[in-house]
Amino acid sequence: MTAARHRGRSILLTSGLAIALAAVLIPFYWLVVAATHSSGEIFDSPPPLLPGDHLVENLHTLQDTAQFGRVVLNSLLIAVIYTLCAGAVCTLAGYGFAKYRFRGREALFGLLMLGLVVPAQVTLVPLFQLMAELRWLGTYQAVIMPNLALPFGIFLMRQSMAALPDELLDSGRMDGCGELRLFWRVVLPPMRPALAALAIFLFLFQWNDFIWPLIVLRDSATFTVPVALASLQGLDETDYGAILAGTAAAAIPMALVFLALQRQFVSGLLAGAVKE
């Protein structure tokens, strides 16, 4: 009876996972299929379920109307620079909150965590005014700089570094390590899973960001992928085949980054769940 019950639970769990997987994959499959059809074919009833022969035409349209090759390079450049810079800021801040004792530390960390619950739209106007005063409107630094100290990134690294034994740091200091060398040689190596998780999160955050780049970028030559795709939507006519082809192409870098670091991503999130 126990074996039969266990088998039934396994079948139920497997069925549930299969349904969840299908719910996730079916929209992506349809996205890829729709990218190979024209706009008229996409809205046929029933919709097409097999690939068509308009992919090359859609990609040509995308390149001609939105300079999509340059747009992808813009997004890659911004996302990579942002990931490196924001990763450094979040890692150093997380280390400071986790391993240094100073007056007002808990209050400052609590204030920082308020950034997780404050809607980003609240800060758009003051950030725009700041970028205008700095004369950064229309530049890449206007897209990169405002979100370098991302609250979730700092929280993730703080929780991960809190699990690092203080005795390990004390041993390094007794051996003559300076604080910078201690951070580089002792603290960072065990944090590789958490750093991978942080890198994936930061890259996807910047790659998918739409509202802020739409506000501060003025020239189509500097557009990111989400902004360029949104610019293809016209009032009278919209080429949905080209838009979906661009959306499918834009998903490739995200998938590659996640596949390359998926094991470290899961390990890093689990490490972030450790408490002091």
MODELLER restraints for C-alpha pairs under 7 A, 6 or more apart:
rsr = mdl.restraints
at = mdl.atoms
rsr.add(forms.Gaussian(group=physical.xy_distance, feature=features.Distance(at['CA:30:A'], at['CA:49:A']), mean=6.96, stdev=0.5))
rsr.add(forms.Gaussian(group=physical.xy_distance, feature=features.Distance(at['CA:31:A'], at['CA:244:A']), mean=6.46, stdev=0.5))
rsr.add(forms.Gaussian(group=physical.xy_distance, feature=features.Distance(at['CA:31:A'], at['CA:248:A']), mean=6.54, stdev=0.5))
rsr.add(forms.Gaussian(group=physical.xy_distance, feature=features.Distance(at['CA:32:A'], at['CA:248:A']), mean=6.09, stdev=0.5))
rsr.add(forms.Gaussian(group=physical.xy_distance, feature=features.Distance(at['CA:33:A'], at['CA:49:A']), mean=6.62, stdev=0.5))
rsr.add(forms.Gaussian(group=physical.xy_distance, feature=features.Distance(at['CA:33:A'], at['CA:50:A']), mean=6.07, stdev=0.5))
rsr.add(forms.Gaussian(group=physical.xy_distance, feature=features.Distance(at['CA:33:A'], at['CA:51:A']), mean=4.75, stdev=0.5))
rsr.add(forms.Gaussian(group=physical.xy_distance, feature=features.Distance(at['CA:34:A'], at['CA:42:A']), mean=6.01, stdev=0.5))
rsr.add(forms.Gaussian(group=physical.xy_distance, feature=features.Distance(at['CA:34:A'], at['CA:241:A']), mean=6.66, stdev=0.5))
rsr.add(forms.Gaussian(group=physical.xy_distance, feature=features.Distance(at['CA:34:A'], at['CA:244:A']), mean=6.67, stdev=0.5))
rsr.add(forms.Gaussian(group=physical.xy_distance, feature=features.Distance(at['CA:35:A'], at['CA:55:A']), mean=6.11, stdev=0.5))
rsr.add(forms.Gaussian(group=physical.xy_distance, feature=features.Distance(at['CA:35:A'], at['CA:241:A']), mean=5.41, stdev=0.5))
rsr.add(forms.Gaussian(group=physical.xy_distance, feature=features.Distance(at['CA:35:A'], at['CA:242:A']), mean=6.95, stdev=0.5))
rsr.add(forms.Gaussian(group=physical.xy_distance, feature=features.Distance(at['CA:35:A'], at['CA:244:A']), mean=4.99, stdev=0.5))
rsr.add(forms.Gaussian(group=physical.xy_distance, feature=features.Distance(at['CA:35:A'], at['CA:245:A']), mean=4.25, stdev=0.5))
rsr.add(forms.Gaussian(group=physical.xy_distance, feature=features.Distance(at['CA:36:A'], at['CA:51:A']), mean=5.76, stdev=0.5))
rsr.add(forms.Gaussian(group=physical.xy_distance, feature=features.Distance(at['CA:36:A'], at['CA:52:A']), mean=4.86, stdev=0.5))
rsr.add(forms.Gaussian(group=physical.xy_distance, feature=features.Distance(at['CA:36:A'], at['CA:53:A']), mean=5.77, stdev=0.5))
rsr.add(forms.Gaussian(group=physical.xy_distance, feature=features.Distance(at['CA:36:A'], at['CA:54:A']), mean=4.83, stdev=0.5))
rsr.add(forms.Gaussian(group=physical.xy_distance, feature=features.Distance(at['CA:36:A'], at['CA:55:A']), mean=4.09, stdev=0.5))
rsr.add(forms.Gaussian(group=physical.xy_distance, feature=features.Distance(at['CA:37:A'], at['CA:52:A']), mean=5.14, stdev=0.5))
rsr.add(forms.Gaussian(group=physical.xy_distance, feature=features.Distance(at['CA:37:A'], at['CA:53:A']), mean=6.43, stdev=0.5))
rsr.add(forms.Gaussian(group=physical.xy_distance, feature=features.Distance(at['CA:37:A'], at['CA:54:A']), mean=4.98, stdev=0.5))
rsr.add(forms.Gaussian(group=physical.xy_distance, feature=features.Distance(at['CA:37:A'], at['CA:55:A']), mean=6.61, stdev=0.5))
rsr.add(forms.Gaussian(group=physical.xy_distance, feature=features.Distance(at['CA:37:A'], at['CA:241:A']), mean=6.02, stdev=0.5))
rsr.add(forms.Gaussian(group=physical.xy_distance, feature=features.Distance(at['CA:38:A'], at['CA:54:A']), mean=6.06, stdev=0.5))
rsr.add(forms.Gaussian(group=physical.xy_distance, feature=features.Distance(at['CA:38:A'], at['CA:241:A']), mean=5.08, stdev=0.5))
rsr.add(forms.Gaussian(group=physical.xy_distance, feature=features.Distance(at['CA:39:A'], at['CA:239:A']), mean=5.88, stdev=0.5))
rsr.add(forms.Gaussian(group=physical.xy_distance, feature=features.Distance(at['CA:39:A'], at['CA:240:A']), mean=5.19, stdev=0.5))
rsr.add(forms.Gaussian(group=physical.xy_distance, feature=features.Distance(at['CA:39:A'], at['CA:241:A']), mean=4.97, stdev=0.5))
rsr.add(forms.Gaussian(group=physical.xy_distance, feature=features.Distance(at['CA:42:A'], at['CA:48:A']), mean=6.64, stdev=0.5))
rsr.add(forms.Gaussian(group=physical.xy_distance, feature=features.Distance(at['CA:58:A'], at['CA:241:A']), mean=5.93, stdev=0.5))
rsr.add(forms.Gaussian(group=physical.xy_distance, feature=features.Distance(at['CA:58:A'], at['CA:242:A']), mean=4.52, stdev=0.5))
rsr.add(forms.Gaussian(group=physical.xy_distance, feature=features.Distance(at['CA:58:A'], at['CA:245:A']), mean=6.43, stdev=0.5))
rsr.add(forms.Gaussian(group=physical.xy_distance, feature=features.Distance(at['CA:59:A'], at['CA:242:A']), mean=6.35, stdev=0.5))
rsr.add(forms.Gaussian(group=physical.xy_distance, feature=features.Distance(at['CA:59:A'], at['CA:245:A']), mean=6.56, stdev=0.5))
rsr.add(forms.Gaussian(group=physical.xy_distance, feature=features.Distance(at['CA:61:A'], at['CA:242:A']), mean=6.32, stdev=0.5))
rsr.add(forms.Gaussian(group=physical.xy_distance, feature=features.Distance(at['CA:62:A'], at['CA:68:A']), mean=6.05, stdev=0.5))
rsr.add(forms.Gaussian(group=physical.xy_distance, feature=features.Distance(at['CA:62:A'], at['CA:242:A']), mean=5.47, stdev=0.5))
rsr.add(forms.Gaussian(group=physical.xy_distance, feature=features.Distance(at['CA:62:A'], at['CA:246:A']), mean=6.95, stdev=0.5))
rsr.add(forms.Gaussian(group=physical.xy_distance, feature=features.Distance(at['CA:63:A'], at['CA:69:A']), mean=6.68, stdev=0.5))
rsr.add(forms.Gaussian(group=physical.xy_distance, feature=features.Distance(at['CA:66:A'], at['CA:228:A']), mean=6.18, stdev=0.5))
rsr.add(forms.Gaussian(group=physical.xy_distance, feature=features.Distance(at['CA:71:A'], at['CA:222:A']), mean=7.00, stdev=0.5))
rsr.add(forms.Gaussian(group=physical.xy_distance, feature=features.Distance(at['CA:71:A'], at['CA:223:A']), mean=5.88, stdev=0.5))
rsr.add(forms.Gaussian(group=physical.xy_distance, feature=features.Distance(at['CA:71:A'], at['CA:224:A']), mean=5.39, stdev=0.5))
rsr.add(forms.Gaussian(group=physical.xy_distance, feature=features.Distance(at['CA:71:A'], at['CA:225:A']), mean=5.70, stdev=0.5))
rsr.add(forms.Gaussian(group=physical.xy_distance, feature=features.Distance(at['CA:72:A'], at['CA:224:A']), mean=6.83, stdev=0.5))
rsr.add(forms.Gaussian(group=physical.xy_distance, feature=features.Distance(at['CA:72:A'], at['CA:225:A']), mean=5.99, stdev=0.5))
rsr.add(forms.Gaussian(group=physical.xy_distance, feature=features.Distance(at['CA:74:A'], at['CA:222:A']), mean=6.47, stdev=0.5))
rsr.add(forms.Gaussian(group=physical.xy_distance, feature=features.Distance(at['CA:74:A'], at['CA:223:A']), mean=6.95, stdev=0.5))
rsr.add(forms.Gaussian(group=physical.xy_distance, feature=features.Distance(at['CA:74:A'], at['CA:224:A']), mean=5.86, stdev=0.5))
rsr.add(forms.Gaussian(group=physical.xy_distance, feature=features.Distance(at['CA:75:A'], at['CA:207:A']), mean=6.31, stdev=0.5))
rsr.add(forms.Gaussian(group=physical.xy_distance, feature=features.Distance(at['CA:75:A'], at['CA:224:A']), mean=4.91, stdev=0.5))
rsr.add(forms.Gaussian(group=physical.xy_distance, feature=features.Distance(at['CA:75:A'], at['CA:225:A']), mean=6.20, stdev=0.5))
rsr.add(forms.Gaussian(group=physical.xy_distance, feature=features.Distance(at['CA:78:A'], at['CA:140:A']), mean=6.89, stdev=0.5))
rsr.add(forms.Gaussian(group=physical.xy_distance, feature=features.Distance(at['CA:78:A'], at['CA:144:A']), mean=6.84, stdev=0.5))
rsr.add(forms.Gaussian(group=physical.xy_distance, feature=features.Distance(at['CA:79:A'], at['CA:203:A']), mean=5.48, stdev=0.5))
rsr.add(forms.Gaussian(group=physical.xy_distance, feature=features.Distance(at['CA:79:A'], at['CA:206:A']), mean=5.44, stdev=0.5))
rsr.add(forms.Gaussian(group=physical.xy_distance, feature=features.Distance(at['CA:79:A'], at['CA:207:A']), mean=5.74, stdev=0.5))
rsr.add(forms.Gaussian(group=physical.xy_distance, feature=features.Distance(at['CA:80:A'], at['CA:203:A']), mean=6.86, stdev=0.5))
rsr.add(forms.Gaussian(group=physical.xy_distance, feature=features.Distance(at['CA:82:A'], at['CA:144:A']), mean=5.65, stdev=0.5))
rsr.add(forms.Gaussian(group=physical.xy_distance, feature=features.Distance(at['CA:83:A'], at['CA:199:A']), mean=6.00, stdev=0.5))
rsr.add(forms.Gaussian(group=physical.xy_distance, feature=features.Distance(at['CA:83:A'], at['CA:202:A']), mean=5.40, stdev=0.5))
rsr.add(forms.Gaussian(group=physical.xy_distance, feature=features.Distance(at['CA:83:A'], at['CA:203:A']), mean=5.54, stdev=0.5))
rsr.add(forms.Gaussian(group=physical.xy_distance, feature=features.Distance(at['CA:85:A'], at['CA:148:A']), mean=6.80, stdev=0.5))
rsr.add(forms.Gaussian(group=physical.xy_distance, feature=features.Distance(at['CA:86:A'], at['CA:148:A']), mean=4.37, stdev=0.5))
rsr.add(forms.Gaussian(group=physical.xy_distance, feature=features.Distance(at['CA:86:A'], at['CA:149:A']), mean=6.30, stdev=0.5))
rsr.add(forms.Gaussian(group=physical.xy_distance, feature=features.Distance(at['CA:87:A'], at['CA:198:A']), mean=6.90, stdev=0.5))
rsr.add(forms.Gaussian(group=physical.xy_distance, feature=features.Distance(at['CA:87:A'], at['CA:199:A']), mean=6.65, stdev=0.5))
rsr.add(forms.Gaussian(group=physical.xy_distance, feature=features.Distance(at['CA:89:A'], at['CA:148:A']), mean=6.64, stdev=0.5))
rsr.add(forms.Gaussian(group=physical.xy_distance, feature=features.Distance(at['CA:89:A'], at['CA:149:A']), mean=6.07, stdev=0.5))
rsr.add(forms.Gaussian(group=physical.xy_distance, feature=features.Distance(at['CA:90:A'], at['CA:149:A']), mean=5.96, stdev=0.5))
rsr.add(forms.Gaussian(group=physical.xy_distance, feature=features.Distance(at['CA:90:A'], at['CA:150:A']), mean=6.84, stdev=0.5))
rsr.add(forms.Gaussian(group=physical.xy_distance, feature=features.Distance(at['CA:90:A'], at['CA:153:A']), mean=5.51, stdev=0.5))
rsr.add(forms.Gaussian(group=physical.xy_distance, feature=features.Distance(at['CA:90:A'], at['CA:154:A']), mean=4.52, stdev=0.5))
rsr.add(forms.Gaussian(group=physical.xy_distance, feature=features.Distance(at['CA:90:A'], at['CA:157:A']), mean=6.83, stdev=0.5))
rsr.add(forms.Gaussian(group=physical.xy_distance, feature=features.Distance(at['CA:91:A'], at['CA:154:A']), mean=6.60, stdev=0.5))
rsr.add(forms.Gaussian(group=physical.xy_distance, feature=features.Distance(at['CA:91:A'], at['CA:157:A']), mean=5.76, stdev=0.5))
rsr.add(forms.Gaussian(group=physical.xy_distance, feature=features.Distance(at['CA:93:A'], at['CA:154:A']), mean=6.12, stdev=0.5))
rsr.add(forms.Gaussian(group=physical.xy_distance, feature=features.Distance(at['CA:94:A'], at['CA:154:A']), mean=4.93, stdev=0.5))
rsr.add(forms.Gaussian(group=physical.xy_distance, feature=features.Distance(at['CA:94:A'], at['CA:155:A']), mean=6.57, stdev=0.5))
rsr.add(forms.Gaussian(group=physical.xy_distance, feature=features.Distance(at['CA:94:A'], at['CA:157:A']), mean=4.85, stdev=0.5))
rsr.add(forms.Gaussian(group=physical.xy_distance, feature=features.Distance(at['CA:94:A'], at['CA:158:A']), mean=3.88, stdev=0.5))
rsr.add(forms.Gaussian(group=physical.xy_distance, feature=features.Distance(at['CA:95:A'], at['CA:158:A']), mean=5.93, stdev=0.5))
rsr.add(forms.Gaussian(group=physical.xy_distance, feature=features.Distance(at['CA:95:A'], at['CA:161:A']), mean=6.21, stdev=0.5))
rsr.add(forms.Gaussian(group=physical.xy_distance, feature=features.Distance(at['CA:97:A'], at['CA:105:A']), mean=6.87, stdev=0.5))
rsr.add(forms.Gaussian(group=physical.xy_distance, feature=features.Distance(at['CA:97:A'], at['CA:158:A']), mean=6.19, stdev=0.5))
rsr.add(forms.Gaussian(group=physical.xy_distance, feature=features.Distance(at['CA:98:A'], at['CA:158:A']), mean=5.21, stdev=0.5))
rsr.add(forms.Gaussian(group=physical.xy_distance, feature=features.Distance(at['CA:98:A'], at['CA:161:A']), mean=6.03, stdev=0.5))
rsr.add(forms.Gaussian(group=physical.xy_distance, feature=features.Distance(at['CA:98:A'], at['CA:162:A']), mean=5.03, stdev=0.5))
rsr.add(forms.Gaussian(group=physical.xy_distance, feature=features.Distance(at['CA:99:A'], at['CA:162:A']), mean=6.93, stdev=0.5))
rsr.add(forms.Gaussian(group=physical.xy_distance, feature=features.Distance(at['CA:112:A'], at['CA:151:A']), mean=6.26, stdev=0.5))
rsr.add(forms.Gaussian(group=physical.xy_distance, feature=features.Distance(at['CA:113:A'], at['CA:151:A']), mean=6.05, stdev=0.5))
rsr.add(forms.Gaussian(group=physical.xy_distance, feature=features.Distance(at['CA:115:A'], at['CA:151:A']), mean=6.00, stdev=0.5))
rsr.add(forms.Gaussian(group=physical.xy_distance, feature=features.Distance(at['CA:116:A'], at['CA:151:A']), mean=6.28, stdev=0.5))
rsr.add(forms.Gaussian(group=physical.xy_distance, feature=features.Distance(at['CA:116:A'], at['CA:152:A']), mean=6.83, stdev=0.5))
rsr.add(forms.Gaussian(group=physical.xy_distance, feature=features.Distance(at['CA:131:A'], at['CA:137:A']), mean=5.86, stdev=0.5))
rsr.add(forms.Gaussian(group=physical.xy_distance, feature=features.Distance(at['CA:131:A'], at['CA:142:A']), mean=6.36, stdev=0.5))
rsr.add(forms.Gaussian(group=physical.xy_distance, feature=features.Distance(at['CA:136:A'], at['CA:142:A']), mean=5.53, stdev=0.5))
rsr.add(forms.Gaussian(group=physical.xy_distance, feature=features.Distance(at['CA:137:A'], at['CA:216:A']), mean=5.25, stdev=0.5))
rsr.add(forms.Gaussian(group=physical.xy_distance, feature=features.Distance(at['CA:137:A'], at['CA:217:A']), mean=6.50, stdev=0.5))
rsr.add(forms.Gaussian(group=physical.xy_distance, feature=features.Distance(at['CA:138:A'], at['CA:216:A']), mean=5.52, stdev=0.5))
rsr.add(forms.Gaussian(group=physical.xy_distance, feature=features.Distance(at['CA:138:A'], at['CA:217:A']), mean=4.19, stdev=0.5))
rsr.add(forms.Gaussian(group=physical.xy_distance, feature=features.Distance(at['CA:138:A'], at['CA:218:A']), mean=4.93, stdev=0.5))
rsr.add(forms.Gaussian(group=physical.xy_distance, feature=features.Distance(at['CA:138:A'], at['CA:219:A']), mean=6.70, stdev=0.5))
rsr.add(forms.Gaussian(group=physical.xy_distance, feature=features.Distance(at['CA:139:A'], at['CA:217:A']), mean=6.59, stdev=0.5))
rsr.add(forms.Gaussian(group=physical.xy_distance, feature=features.Distance(at['CA:142:A'], at['CA:216:A']), mean=6.74, stdev=0.5))
rsr.add(forms.Gaussian(group=physical.xy_distance, feature=features.Distance(at['CA:143:A'], at['CA:212:A']), mean=6.92, stdev=0.5))
rsr.add(forms.Gaussian(group=physical.xy_distance, feature=features.Distance(at['CA:143:A'], at['CA:213:A']), mean=5.84, stdev=0.5))
rsr.add(forms.Gaussian(group=physical.xy_distance, feature=features.Distance(at['CA:153:A'], at['CA:198:A']), mean=6.29, stdev=0.5))
rsr.add(forms.Gaussian(group=physical.xy_distance, feature=features.Distance(at['CA:156:A'], at['CA:272:A']), mean=5.32, stdev=0.5))
rsr.add(forms.Gaussian(group=physical.xy_distance, feature=features.Distance(at['CA:157:A'], at['CA:194:A']), mean=6.83, stdev=0.5))
rsr.add(forms.Gaussian(group=physical.xy_distance, feature=features.Distance(at['CA:157:A'], at['CA:272:A']), mean=6.94, stdev=0.5))
rsr.add(forms.Gaussian(group=physical.xy_distance, feature=features.Distance(at['CA:159:A'], at['CA:272:A']), mean=4.96, stdev=0.5))
rsr.add(forms.Gaussian(group=physical.xy_distance, feature=features.Distance(at['CA:159:A'], at['CA:273:A']), mean=6.67, stdev=0.5))
rsr.add(forms.Gaussian(group=physical.xy_distance, feature=features.Distance(at['CA:159:A'], at['CA:274:A']), mean=6.22, stdev=0.5))
rsr.add(forms.Gaussian(group=physical.xy_distance, feature=features.Distance(at['CA:159:A'], at['CA:275:A']), mean=6.23, stdev=0.5))
rsr.add(forms.Gaussian(group=physical.xy_distance, feature=features.Distance(at['CA:160:A'], at['CA:194:A']), mean=6.70, stdev=0.5))
rsr.add(forms.Gaussian(group=physical.xy_distance, feature=features.Distance(at['CA:160:A'], at['CA:271:A']), mean=5.31, stdev=0.5))
rsr.add(forms.Gaussian(group=physical.xy_distance, feature=features.Distance(at['CA:160:A'], at['CA:272:A']), mean=4.53, stdev=0.5))
rsr.add(forms.Gaussian(group=physical.xy_distance, feature=features.Distance(at['CA:160:A'], at['CA:274:A']), mean=6.57, stdev=0.5))
rsr.add(forms.Gaussian(group=physical.xy_distance, feature=features.Distance(at['CA:162:A'], at['CA:275:A']), mean=6.76, stdev=0.5))
rsr.add(forms.Gaussian(group=physical.xy_distance, feature=features.Distance(at['CA:162:A'], at['CA:276:A']), mean=5.40, stdev=0.5))
rsr.add(forms.Gaussian(group=physical.xy_distance, feature=features.Distance(at['CA:163:A'], at['CA:274:A']), mean=6.30, stdev=0.5))
rsr.add(forms.Gaussian(group=physical.xy_distance, feature=features.Distance(at['CA:163:A'], at['CA:275:A']), mean=6.76, stdev=0.5))
rsr.add(forms.Gaussian(group=physical.xy_distance, feature=features.Distance(at['CA:163:A'], at['CA:276:A']), mean=6.16, stdev=0.5))
rsr.add(forms.Gaussian(group=physical.xy_distance, feature=features.Distance(at['CA:172:A'], at['CA:182:A']), mean=6.44, stdev=0.5))
rsr.add(forms.Gaussian(group=physical.xy_distance, feature=features.Distance(at['CA:193:A'], at['CA:264:A']), mean=4.33, stdev=0.5))
rsr.add(forms.Gaussian(group=physical.xy_distance, feature=features.Distance(at['CA:193:A'], at['CA:265:A']), mean=6.21, stdev=0.5))
rsr.add(forms.Gaussian(group=physical.xy_distance, feature=features.Distance(at['CA:193:A'], at['CA:267:A']), mean=5.57, stdev=0.5))
rsr.add(forms.Gaussian(group=physical.xy_distance, feature=features.Distance(at['CA:193:A'], at['CA:268:A']), mean=4.34, stdev=0.5))
rsr.add(forms.Gaussian(group=physical.xy_distance, feature=features.Distance(at['CA:194:A'], at['CA:265:A']), mean=6.98, stdev=0.5))
rsr.add(forms.Gaussian(group=physical.xy_distance, feature=features.Distance(at['CA:194:A'], at['CA:268:A']), mean=3.69, stdev=0.5))
rsr.add(forms.Gaussian(group=physical.xy_distance, feature=features.Distance(at['CA:194:A'], at['CA:269:A']), mean=6.66, stdev=0.5))
rsr.add(forms.Gaussian(group=physical.xy_distance, feature=features.Distance(at['CA:194:A'], at['CA:271:A']), mean=6.76, stdev=0.5))
rsr.add(forms.Gaussian(group=physical.xy_distance, feature=features.Distance(at['CA:196:A'], at['CA:261:A']), mean=6.32, stdev=0.5))
rsr.add(forms.Gaussian(group=physical.xy_distance, feature=features.Distance(at['CA:196:A'], at['CA:264:A']), mean=5.63, stdev=0.5))
rsr.add(forms.Gaussian(group=physical.xy_distance, feature=features.Distance(at['CA:196:A'], at['CA:265:A']), mean=5.64, stdev=0.5))
rsr.add(forms.Gaussian(group=physical.xy_distance, feature=features.Distance(at['CA:196:A'], at['CA:268:A']), mean=6.88, stdev=0.5))
rsr.add(forms.Gaussian(group=physical.xy_distance, feature=features.Distance(at['CA:197:A'], at['CA:264:A']), mean=6.39, stdev=0.5))
rsr.add(forms.Gaussian(group=physical.xy_distance, feature=features.Distance(at['CA:197:A'], at['CA:265:A']), mean=4.05, stdev=0.5))
rsr.add(forms.Gaussian(group=physical.xy_distance, feature=features.Distance(at['CA:197:A'], at['CA:268:A']), mean=5.28, stdev=0.5))
rsr.add(forms.Gaussian(group=physical.xy_distance, feature=features.Distance(at['CA:197:A'], at['CA:269:A']), mean=6.53, stdev=0.5))
rsr.add(forms.Gaussian(group=physical.xy_distance, feature=features.Distance(at['CA:200:A'], at['CA:257:A']), mean=6.81, stdev=0.5))
rsr.add(forms.Gaussian(group=physical.xy_distance, feature=features.Distance(at['CA:200:A'], at['CA:258:A']), mean=6.53, stdev=0.5))
rsr.add(forms.Gaussian(group=physical.xy_distance, feature=features.Distance(at['CA:204:A'], at['CA:254:A']), mean=6.63, stdev=0.5))
rsr.add(forms.Gaussian(group=physical.xy_distance, feature=features.Distance(at['CA:208:A'], at['CA:226:A']), mean=6.66, stdev=0.5))
rsr.add(forms.Gaussian(group=physical.xy_distance, feature=features.Distance(at['CA:210:A'], at['CA:226:A']), mean=5.64, stdev=0.5))
rsr.add(forms.Gaussian(group=physical.xy_distance, feature=features.Distance(at['CA:210:A'], at['CA:227:A']), mean=6.12, stdev=0.5))
rsr.add(forms.Gaussian(group=physical.xy_distance, feature=features.Distance(at['CA:214:A'], at['CA:227:A']), mean=5.81, stdev=0.5))
rsr.add(forms.Gaussian(group=physical.xy_distance, feature=features.Distance(at['CA:217:A'], at['CA:223:A']), mean=6.47, stdev=0.5))
rsr.add(forms.Gaussian(group=physical.xy_distance, feature=features.Distance(at['CA:229:A'], at['CA:243:A']), mean=6.00, stdev=0.5))
rsr.add(forms.Gaussian(group=physical.xy_distance, feature=features.Distance(at['CA:232:A'], at['CA:238:A']), mean=6.73, stdev=0.5))
